[in-house]
Amino acid sequence: MHASAECGPPMEPIACTNKSAHAIPLKPQPVGRFGVWHNQNMNDNLSLLATLIRERKTEIIDRWKGVARKLPRAQHLAEPLLLDHMPQTLDELCTALTQAENLSIVHMSAHKSAKEHGAVRYQLGFDVEEVIAEFGLLRDIIQQFAEAEGVNIASAVNRTVNRVIDKAVAVSIETYVGQQAEEVDRKRQEYLSFIVHDLKTPISAIATATYVIEQKFVEDNPSDPVLGKMVGILRRNASRLNKRVLEIINEESRLQALTADSHDLPLERRDIDLWPIVERLKHDCQSIADAQRNSFRNEVAPELRLYADPDLVVEVLQNLLSNALKYTTDGEITIGGEENATSTVCWINDTGIGIPPEQLNTIFQKGTADPNIPGSTGLGLAVVDKVMQLHGGRVSVDTTPGAGTTFRVEFPKRESEAA
C-alpha cells in the first residue's frame, strides 16, 4: 500500500548541523496519515500502531485471509473457521501494544483469543508449524501496513511488537500442545480399557473350563495327583488374573480422578493403623526387592495411626515404594513414621542413586517421566502430591545424589486432636 496523499509532500532533507563533520543531507522520510518516522518516541509509535491496527483491521484481516488460505489445512475451510479468533486477537494485540514497553514476554498477560485459537486449530487438524505460520503472516502484514502509513516500527518498537506477537504465539501453542496431550492420554485410556475388558472374556472362559475339568476328570480320578495339581494351578492363576484385571479397572478410574485438575475427589477419612498397611505392601513388594538384592524394613510403630482415606494412603505409599525400588539396587528401603502435635508423618527412605538437583523442582509435576526408566509415565509422584493436597497435607523430599532419598508425607490430625 502506498502512502496516503492527504498527508502532504515528504519532508525536505535536513542537513547535519554538527560542525565537526561534513554536512550530509538525509534521505526523505516516509510519510503516512499517522505522521513521519522518528518524530515520535517509542510509546507514541506503539500507540500509533495500535490505532492503525484498529482502524485498518478489516483490510489487515482481508490481506491475512488471502495468504493464510494457502496453508494446507486452511485451503478448504469455510471463512468463519479460517478467521476463527483472529479479529479478537488483533484487538488484544492493540491493547497489549500499549502495555508492553516495559514487560518481558513472560510477564505479559496471556491473549485469551490466541489461546482459544490454538485449541480450535488442533481440533481442525492443523500442524503446529501452521499455527506458528499464521501468526508469522499476521506479523508481516502488520509491518507492511505500518511502513505504508509511516509508523516507526524499527529497533525498540519492533522488538516490542515481536514480544507481543510472540506471546500470542506462545499461548496458542501451549493450548495446542495441551489439547494434543489430552488426546494422547484419552487414546491411551481407551486402549487400556479395551485391553482390560477384552481380557475379562477369555479369563472367564478359562475359569469355567477349569471348573468343568475339575468336576469331570479330577473327581473321577482322585488317585491322579498330577491332574489335581495342574487343575489347582489353572484355578489359582485364573483367579489371580481376574482379580488383577478388576484392580486395573479400579486403579485406572481412580488415577483419572487423581490426575484431573479438579479438587472434588471425595475423601473417606477415618482413623487407620499404619503398620499393617506397610506390612502388606512390604509383603507384596518383597519378591521385587529380593530380585534387586534390597533389604526391606518396616519401622512403623504398631500403635501409629493416621486420619486419612485408607485407599489413598495405600496409593501414596505404593507410588513412593515403587519409586524407591526403581532407583535402588543392592541397598536398603525403610518405611517409618512418627507423630507430632499437628500431624502424622510417614517416611520412605532408600539408599539408591538419589535425585539430581536440577530435577527437584519438577519431580511432582504431571508428565515428568524419566527417559532412563522404561515405561515411566511421570504420574506416580504427581498422584502423591495430589493426594496430599486433597488431605490438606504435604509431601517433601530430601536427597543426596549417589547416597539415597527420603520422601516424607505429612497427614494433618483431626482438628480436635491437633487442638
C-alpha positions, 0 to 999 in steps of 0.5 A: 500500500502506498502512502496516503496523499492527504498527508502532504509532500515528504519532508525536505532533507535536513542537513547535519548541523554538527560542525565537526563533520561534513554536512550530509543531507538525509534521505526523505522520510516516509510519510503516512496519515499517522505522521513521519518516522522518528518524530515520535518516541517509542510509546507514541509509535506503539500507540500509533500502531495500535490505532492503525491496527484498529482502524485498518483491521478489516483490510489487515484481516482481508490481506491475512485471509488471502495468504493464510488460505494457502496453508494446507489445512486452511485451503478448504475451510469455510471463512468463519473457521479460517478467521476463527479468533483472529479479529479478537486477537488483533484487538488484544494485540492493540491493547497489549501494544500499549502495555508492553514497553516495559514487560518481558514476554513472560510477564505479559498477560496471556491473549485469551483469543490466541489461546482459544485459537490454538485449541480450535486449530488442533481440533481442525487438524492443523500442524503446529508449524501452521499455527506458528505460520499464521501468526508469522503472516499476521506479523508481516502484514502488520509491518507492511501496513505500518511502513505504508502509513509511516509508523516507526516500527524499527529497533525498540518498537519492533522488538516490542511488537515481536514480544507481543506477537510472540506471546500470542504465539506462545499461548496458542501453542501451549493450548495446542500442545495441551489439547494434543496431550489430552488426546494422547492420554484419552487414546491411551485410556481407551486402549487400556480399557479395551485391553482390560475388558477384552481380557475379562472374556477369555479369563472367564472362559478359562475359569469355567473350563477349569471348573468343568475339568475339575468336576469331570476328570479330577473327581473321577480320578482322585488317585491322579495327583498330577491332574489335581495339581495342574487343575489347582494351578489353572484355578489359582492363576485364573483367579489371580488374573481376574482379580488383577484385571478388576484392580486395573479397572479400579486403579485406572478410574481412580488415577483419572480422578487423581490426575484431573485438575479438579479438587472434588475427589471425595475423601473417606477419612477415618482413623487407620493403623499404619503398620499393617498397611506397610506390612502388606505392601512390604509383603507384596513388594518383597519378591521385587526387592529380593530380585534387586538384592534390597533389604526391606524394613518396616519401622512403623510403630504398631500403635501409629495411626493416621486420619486419612482415606485408607485407599489413598494412603495405600496409593501414596505409599505404593507410588513412593515404594515403587519409586524407591525400588526403581532407583535402588539396587543392592541397598536398603528401603525403610518405611517409618513414621512418627507423630507430632502435635499437628500431624502424622508423618510417614517416611520412605527412605532408600539408599539408591542413586538419589535425585539430581538437583536440577530435577527437584523442582519438577519431580511432582509435576504431571508428565515428568517421566524419566527417559532412563526408566522404561515405561515411566509415565511421570504420574506416580509422584504427581498422584502423591502430591495430589493426594496430599493436597486433597488431605490438606497435607504435604509431601517433601523430599530430601536427597543426596545424589549417589547416597539415597532419598527420603520422601516424607508425607505429612497427614494433618490430625483431626482438628480436635486432636491437633487442638 
